């Protein structure tokens, strides 16, 4: 249900935070959106 969906969302957020960490502030939005667009479907969340 909703708890599983939120847990899956948070897993994607955690992966993407690590991935974009080395990118300079102000340049993170596009890589963040790209990462979330890739990671959410892997977890069954449509965007």
WOZI-V952174 format. One record per backbone hydrogen bond with DSSP energy under -0.5 kcal/mol. CO is the residue of the C=O (numbers start at 0). NH is the residue of the N-H. If there is no record, write none. Layout:
co;nh
CO;NH
CO;NH
//
This chain:
co;nh
0;4
1;5
2;6
3;7
4;8
5;9
6;10
7;11
8;12
9;13
10;14
11;15
12;16
13;17
14;18
15;19
16;20
19;22
23;26
26;30
27;31
28;32
29;33
30;34
31;35
32;36
33;37
34;38
35;39
37;41
38;42
39;42
39;44
40;43
43;45
//
